[in-house]
Amino acid sequence: MGKKKENENLAGELASSFAQWEYLKEHGGSDPFYADGTNMNLVRNHIMYYKNRMVEEYGADYEKYPEIFYRELPPEVKNSYMARAGEIKDGAAQALEYYISDPNFLYLLANKDMLTEKEAKQISLYNVLGYASGLAKAIKDGDLISMRRHAGRPEGYLESFAQCATRMMQLIDEKKKAPEQVQGNGQLSLFQFGMEIGQCR
């Protein structure tokens, strides 16, 4: 029973790998670091592995081979291949438009010099601003992998702009309050000092 189960799993895994390869070719994946071609070739290796396992398992007993075994091995593709390249480029350009017109992003850009280096690092300011500049560079360089991280889902990056802007506002407000508080204490001390002088006369 265990042997039969294992054989069924091999056939199922092989069928799933074929389906995954086809999906990557047509729709692409969401890997943030590797192109679709790299992952397609990896899946192709899986297909070869499952086929070889079946050969080891069934040998010359051809009746045991499932139909999926006889399906042709997919071709090897360029590692740089990306599905829906045009769609990704359009989505990335739209995302960049959202970023550079976002009020929170513009606030961060306009007020970045009001923070010390330590404060900027504290709120990850340069990393957050780098989302927009990084995307602009990716578009210029034709880096589809980086563009794909933004295309069709800019909301997460816009949320980062909002969170960073809120933290920056808090830091700037604290800076504004600090001098007023010192000045207020100073004025109060001078007033009290004047009253004491008057009392001595």
Secondary structure, 3 states (H helix, E strand, C coil): CHHHHHHHHHHHHHHHHHHHHHHHHHCCCCCCCCCHHHHHHHHHHHHHHHHHHHHHHHCCCHHHCCHHHHCCCCCCCCCCCCCCHHHHHHHHHHHHHHHHCCHHHHHHHHHHHHCCHHHHHHCCHHHHHHHHHHHHHHHHHCCHHHHHHHCCCCHHHHHHHHHHHHHHHHHHHHHHHHHHHHHHHHHHHHHHHHHHHHHHC
